[in-house]
Structures are given as C-alpha cells and as structure tokens.
Amino acid sequence: MKPKTELVRVIKTPEDEICLDKTGRKNGRGAYICLNQACLEKAKKTKALERSLKTEIPEEIYQTIAEEMI
C-alpha cells in the first residue's frame, strides 16, 4: 500500500484504449501502479493489469506505458 500521490492510474477508456491517466480524472476502468519500471514489470508478469482492466494488453501498450512513466 502506497499513498495515491506515489501511484499512476492506467485506464481502459470506453473506446477500449489503454493509457495512463496522470490526472486521475479520466473516465474508464482504472488500475493503479507505482511509478517505477519494476512495478510495471511485475504487473506485466503477473497479469495484474489485465485482470484489473478485464482485457488483454498487448506488448506495445506496456512499452508505451513504460515510456510515458519516464
């Protein structure tokens, strides 16, 4: 458990687009992960984001999220 300020929200929009929500206010189903590469890799390995967002996430999306986190 971490404070919400140390996390970033990954959302699945109503148009089925997966993206980062840095404001925390966009519409869509969301999941929170911490702001480092290790957390993203762990979420990818355990498919935690896929379970939370209830959709399969392609490799390109993980790469895009990693680039946006920097």
OpenMM code with the backbone's topology and positions (N, CA, C; nanometers):
from openmm import Vec3, app, unit

residues = "MET LYS PRO LYS THR GLU LEU VAL ARG VAL ILE LYS THR PRO GLU ASP GLU ILE CYS LEU ASP LYS THR GLY ARG LYS ASN GLY ARG GLY ALA TYR ILE CYS LEU ASN GLN ALA CYS LEU GLU LYS ALA LYS LYS THR LYS ALA LEU GLU ARG SER LEU LYS THR GLU ILE PRO GLU GLU ILE TYR GLN THR ILE ALA GLU GLU MET ILE".split()
positions = [
    Vec3(0.0847, -0.1176, 0.0000),
    Vec3(0.0000, 0.0000, 0.0000),
    Vec3(0.0893, 0.1241, 0.0000),
    Vec3(0.0570, 0.2140, -0.0905),
    Vec3(0.1301, 0.3390, -0.1011),
    Vec3(0.0292, 0.4522, -0.1102),
    Vec3(0.0722, 0.5739, -0.0769),
    Vec3(-0.0181, 0.6879, -0.0946),
    Vec3(-0.0529, 0.7061, -0.2427),
    Vec3(-0.1716, 0.7542, -0.2686),
    Vec3(-0.2194, 0.7708, -0.4054),
    Vec3(-0.1290, 0.8636, -0.4865),
    Vec3(-0.0621, 0.9572, -0.4197),
    Vec3(0.0265, 1.0500, -0.4896),
    Vec3(0.1491, 0.9817, -0.5476),
    Vec3(0.1845, 0.8624, -0.4980),
    Vec3(0.3001, 0.7883, -0.5469),
    Vec3(0.2626, 0.6880, -0.6557),
    Vec3(0.1358, 0.6878, -0.6959),
    Vec3(0.0871, 0.5915, -0.7945),
    Vec3(0.0409, 0.6620, -0.9209),
    Vec3(0.0314, 0.5866, -1.0280),
    Vec3(-0.0232, 0.6377, -1.1532),
    Vec3(-0.1375, 0.5450, -1.1934),
    Vec3(-0.2397, 0.6035, -1.2532),
    Vec3(-0.3586, 0.5269, -1.2914),
    Vec3(-0.3488, 0.4865, -1.4379),
    Vec3(-0.3701, 0.3602, -1.4638),
    Vec3(-0.3780, 0.3078, -1.6006),
    Vec3(-0.5258, 0.2804, -1.6245),
    Vec3(-0.5790, 0.3334, -1.7357),
    Vec3(-0.7217, 0.3176, -1.7600),
    Vec3(-0.7504, 0.2502, -1.8932),
    Vec3(-0.8680, 0.1897, -1.8983),
    Vec3(-0.9240, 0.1393, -2.0228),
    Vec3(-1.0454, 0.2268, -2.0505),
    Vec3(-1.0357, 0.3079, -2.1540),
    Vec3(-1.1426, 0.4009, -2.1870),
    Vec3(-1.2625, 0.3265, -2.2442),
    Vec3(-1.3777, 0.3929, -2.2515),
    Vec3(-1.4945, 0.3302, -2.3137),
    Vec3(-1.4700, 0.2888, -2.4596),
    Vec3(-1.3692, 0.3484, -2.5235),
    Vec3(-1.3321, 0.3132, -2.6605),
    Vec3(-1.2303, 0.2002, -2.6648),
    Vec3(-1.2056, 0.1347, -2.5513),
    Vec3(-1.1105, 0.0233, -2.5359),
    Vec3(-0.9655, 0.0628, -2.5605),
    Vec3(-0.9298, 0.1853, -2.5325),
    Vec3(-0.7920, 0.2326, -2.5420),
    Vec3(-0.7299, 0.2230, -2.4024),
    Vec3(-0.6071, 0.1730, -2.3945),
    Vec3(-0.5345, 0.1633, -2.2674),
    Vec3(-0.4352, 0.2788, -2.2632),
    Vec3(-0.4405, 0.3596, -2.1560),
    Vec3(-0.3481, 0.4728, -2.1450),
    Vec3(-0.3273, 0.5108, -1.9994),
    Vec3(-0.2274, 0.5959, -1.9753),
    Vec3(-0.2016, 0.6477, -1.8420),
    Vec3(-0.2933, 0.7666, -1.8172),
    Vec3(-0.3404, 0.7766, -1.6961),
    Vec3(-0.4228, 0.8895, -1.6544),
    Vec3(-0.3486, 0.9603, -1.5423),
    Vec3(-0.2678, 1.0568, -1.5775),
    Vec3(-0.1862, 1.1259, -1.4784),
    Vec3(-0.2692, 1.2178, -1.3901),
    Vec3(-0.3872, 1.2592, -1.4374),
    Vec3(-0.4728, 1.3471, -1.3578),
    Vec3(-0.5609, 1.2683, -1.2619),
    Vec3(-0.5879, 1.1414, -1.2929),
    Vec3(-0.6743, 1.0600, -1.2096),
    Vec3(-0.8219, 1.0901, -1.2274),
    Vec3(-0.8570, 1.1623, -1.3352),
    Vec3(-0.9948, 1.2052, -1.3533),
    Vec3(-1.0597, 1.1579, -1.4836),
    Vec3(-0.9863, 1.0881, -1.5665),
    Vec3(-1.0445, 1.0427, -1.6930),
    Vec3(-1.1466, 0.9324, -1.6689),
    Vec3(-1.2452, 0.9261, -1.7575),
    Vec3(-1.3467, 0.8214, -1.7487),
    Vec3(-1.2882, 0.6893, -1.7950),
    Vec3(-1.3310, 0.5829, -1.7321),
    Vec3(-1.2881, 0.4498, -1.7715),
    Vec3(-1.2532, 0.3652, -1.6512),
    Vec3(-1.2355, 0.2388, -1.6775),
    Vec3(-1.1975, 0.1431, -1.5730),
    Vec3(-1.0495, 0.1626, -1.5432),
    Vec3(-1.0133, 0.1781, -1.4170),
    Vec3(-0.8755, 0.2095, -1.3826),
    Vec3(-0.8100, 0.1108, -1.2891),
    Vec3(-0.6778, 0.1124, -1.2937),
    Vec3(-0.5943, 0.0339, -1.2032),
    Vec3(-0.4728, 0.1190, -1.1696),
    Vec3(-0.4260, 0.1101, -1.0479),
    Vec3(-0.3124, 0.1910, -1.0044),
    Vec3(-0.1865, 0.1059, -0.9953),
    Vec3(-0.0739, 0.1639, -1.0404),
    Vec3(0.0575, 0.1017, -1.0228),
    Vec3(0.1551, 0.2102, -0.9786),
    Vec3(0.2637, 0.1701, -0.9143),
    Vec3(0.3627, 0.2684, -0.8709),
    Vec3(0.4440, 0.3165, -0.9910),
    Vec3(0.5116, 0.4269, -0.9707),
    Vec3(0.5788, 0.4967, -1.0806),
    Vec3(0.7191, 0.4470, -1.1103),
    Vec3(0.7421, 0.3183, -1.1089),
    Vec3(0.8745, 0.2705, -1.1468),
    Vec3(0.8632, 0.1480, -1.2371),
    Vec3(0.9699, 0.1220, -1.3067),
    Vec3(0.9737, 0.0141, -1.4058),
    Vec3(0.9538, -0.1228, -1.3420),
    Vec3(1.0044, -0.1411, -1.2201),
    Vec3(0.9917, -0.2703, -1.1534),
    Vec3(0.8458, -0.3060, -1.1274),
    Vec3(0.7661, -0.2090, -1.0875),
    Vec3(0.6233, -0.2351, -1.0636),
    Vec3(0.5522, -0.2704, -1.1939),
    Vec3(0.5876, -0.2016, -1.3009),
    Vec3(0.5261, -0.2311, -1.4303),
    Vec3(0.5627, -0.3720, -1.4763),
    Vec3(0.6890, -0.4094, -1.4602),
    Vec3(0.7321, -0.5441, -1.4986),
    Vec3(0.6611, -0.6513, -1.4153),
    Vec3(0.6452, -0.6254, -1.2860),
    Vec3(0.5754, -0.7212, -1.2001),
    Vec3(0.4284, -0.7330, -1.2406),
    Vec3(0.3646, -0.6192, -1.2702),
    Vec3(0.2244, -0.6206, -1.3131),
    Vec3(0.2093, -0.6952, -1.4452),
    Vec3(0.3081, -0.6796, -1.5327),
    Vec3(0.3062, -0.7495, -1.6618),
    Vec3(0.3225, -0.9004, -1.6412),
    Vec3(0.4167, -0.9384, -1.5558),
    Vec3(0.4457, -1.0802, -1.5325),
    Vec3(0.3273, -1.1523, -1.4678),
    Vec3(0.2625, -1.0870, -1.3726),
    Vec3(0.1510, -1.1493, -1.3011),
    Vec3(0.0158, -1.1237, -1.3676),
    Vec3(0.0177, -1.0445, -1.4762),
    Vec3(-0.1042, -1.0078, -1.5493),
    Vec3(-0.2043, -0.9348, -1.4610),
    Vec3(-0.1527, -0.8588, -1.3662),
    Vec3(-0.2380, -0.7859, -1.2727),
    Vec3(-0.3201, -0.6787, -1.3438),
    Vec3(-0.2582, -0.6059, -1.4374),
    Vec3(-0.3330, -0.5033, -1.5102),
    Vec3(-0.4408, -0.5656, -1.5972),
    Vec3(-0.4102, -0.6777, -1.6586),
    Vec3(-0.5088, -0.7454, -1.7430),
    Vec3(-0.6296, -0.7888, -1.6614),
    Vec3(-0.6058, -0.8389, -1.5419),
    Vec3(-0.7179, -0.8797, -1.4559),
    Vec3(-0.7987, -0.7585, -1.4108),
    Vec3(-0.7296, -0.6523, -1.3714),
    Vec3(-0.7990, -0.5338, -1.3222),
    Vec3(-0.8787, -0.4634, -1.4311),
    Vec3(-0.8208, -0.4553, -1.5501),
    Vec3(-0.8874, -0.3855, -1.6596),
    Vec3(-0.9788, -0.4766, -1.7409),
    Vec3(-0.9754, -0.6051, -1.7101),
    Vec3(-1.0603, -0.7055, -1.7754),
    Vec3(-1.0437, -0.7059, -1.9277),
    Vec3(-0.9186, -0.7008, -1.9704),
    Vec3(-0.8862, -0.7068, -2.1124),
    Vec3(-0.7420, -0.7529, -2.1301),
    Vec3(-0.7121, -0.8085, -2.2460),
    Vec3(-0.5749, -0.8477, -2.2766),
    Vec3(-0.4980, -0.7237, -2.3198),
    Vec3(-0.3753, -0.7107, -2.2704),
    Vec3(-0.2935, -0.5938, -2.3008),
    Vec3(-0.1756, -0.6372, -2.3857),
    Vec3(-0.1649, -0.5845, -2.5096),
    Vec3(-0.0527, -0.6211, -2.5961),
    Vec3(0.0799, -0.5623, -2.5473),
    Vec3(0.1894, -0.6209, -2.5910),
    Vec3(0.3243, -0.5780, -2.5525),
    Vec3(0.3482, -0.4310, -2.5852),
    Vec3(0.2956, -0.3833, -2.6989),
    Vec3(0.3175, -0.2439, -2.7401),
    Vec3(0.2613, -0.1462, -2.6361),
    Vec3(0.1507, -0.1831, -2.5744),
    Vec3(0.0896, -0.0959, -2.4734),
    Vec3(0.1796, -0.0872, -2.3504),
    Vec3(0.2371, -0.1998, -2.3076),
    Vec3(0.3302, -0.1977, -2.1949),
    Vec3(0.4499, -0.1092, -2.2255),
    Vec3(0.5006, -0.1153, -2.3487),
    Vec3(0.6142, -0.0310, -2.3871),
    Vec3(0.5749, 0.1154, -2.3859),
    Vec3(0.4565, 0.1471, -2.4342),
    Vec3(0.4090, 0.2859, -2.4349),
    Vec3(0.3937, 0.3375, -2.2923),
    Vec3(0.3377, 0.2558, -2.2059),
    Vec3(0.3212, 0.2960, -2.0652),
    Vec3(0.4580, 0.3200, -2.0013),
    Vec3(0.5535, 0.2326, -2.0286),
    Vec3(0.6888, 0.2471, -1.9738),
    Vec3(0.7519, 0.3783, -2.0195),
    Vec3(0.7346, 0.4125, -2.1467),
    Vec3(0.7900, 0.5380, -2.1993),
    Vec3(0.7231, 0.6588, -2.1375),
    Vec3(0.5924, 0.6525, -2.1153),
    Vec3(0.5194, 0.7651, -2.0574),
    Vec3(0.5514, 0.7842, -1.9099),
    Vec3(0.5936, 0.6772, -1.8411),
    Vec3(0.6241, 0.6856, -1.6990),
    Vec3(0.7529, 0.7639, -1.6726),
    Vec3(0.8376, 0.7723, -1.7718),
    Vec3(0.9689, 0.8386, -1.7531),
    Vec3(0.9541, 0.9876, -1.7425),
] * unit.nanometer
topology = app.Topology()
chain = topology.addChain("A")
for resn in residues:
    res = topology.addResidue(resn, chain)
    for name in ("N", "CA", "C"):
        topology.addAtom(name, app.Element.getBySymbol(name[0]), res)
